[in-house]
């Protein structure tokens, strides 16, 4: 299972959730909208409690480590 390192620790994200979020980002249409969607998810991860859906979006965008 892929993991995303956050300030609270590592968060495991199921592969099917990452694929689902990647498909959702593809349906947004443009790269700018997808980048904005990923940036908002990254802000939510940095600000508050870590949600698996936000981590999946960041990993689908290729910004995870």
Secondary structure, 3 states (H helix, E strand, C coil): CEEEEECCEEEEECHHHHHHHHHHHHHCCCHHHHHHHHHHHHHHHHHCCCCHHHHHHHHHCCCCC
